[in-house]
Amino acid sequence: MTAPLLRTKAALRAAVLGWKAAGESIGVVPTMGALHAGHLSLVEAAKAGCDRVIVTIFVNPKQFNNAADLENYPRTELADAEKLAPFGVDAIYVPGPAEIYPEGFATTVSVAGLTEGLCGAHRPGHFDGVTTVVSKLFLQTGADRAYFGEKDYQQLQVVTRMARDLDIPCEVIGCATVREADGLALSSRNVLLPADVRAAAPALHRVLRQVAERLRDDESFGPVTAQARAALHEAGFTEVEYLDLRAADGLAPMTRLDRPARLLIAAWLGGVRLIDNIAVG
Ligand code: AMP
């Protein structure tokens, strides 16, 4: 059975109050829709960890720094509800823009430091948009736990920091990246990849694994990443925005594997921006 689609804060609040009164724990899975198996893995984790599960679907205009990207973002609400049906979620919260950003809305939630490099350096305002909407979704849903994908690793770190700094009593839980059989991380943007470049896309993950392997063999970061960038251009990628080694906790820049690290990348293929990351060390 499909879960009720709740379109207003008032409807959401009524459902949540009933669950809280019954002492039930609430999990939330924030998404922008166009659901795929990556999102559904978060739903599964939430179902396993909470009495009640809310999936939110909101294409958040504040986190798009590019008008064409916002315009082209896939919107598939009916199909999304059908995909969620087998999971038995308790509500799908699909607020209209005015429910989230009513007339006169004037507040921005902003995390310093963690947002400055990587995607933050290439997408001005993106993380402010994310933390503003996610803080609202945490407060509106009253969730005890929120499930985010490691696929967006910087986002996971930023949202965790935000909840901690603002004393929002919602535990942020990171879940492993779900991939296609060829290694490409599932993403709602993958459907925008032109057919003639789709075969090149797994090079992103392949290159990450090769770089990680060479770093473990103690090769130096500079030459290894220069070769990786060249390999991606050779495969058909038009731009590598960043390929960085960062501390897994806190994202401080690293050049040697002296603590648990994350290798993160963003690159353009066929007019689509793809990101990925893996654990190293
Ligand atoms: P989005 O709809 O792209 O904003 O993503 C909503 C949530 O799904 C975020 O927490 C993402 O990190 C997560 N997510 C997206 N793709 C994947 C994936 N391939 N594996 C696991 N989680 C994912």
Boltz pocket constraint, residues with backbone or C-beta under 6 A from the ligand:
constraints:
  - pocket:
      binder: B
      contacts: [[A, 30], [A, 31], [A, 32], [A, 33], [A, 37], [A, 38], [A, 39], [A, 41], [A, 42], [A, 147], [A, 148], [A, 149], [A, 150], [A, 151], [A, 152], [A, 175], [A, 176], [A, 177], [A, 178], [A, 179], [A, 185], [A, 186], [A, 187], [A, 188]]
      max_distance: 6.0
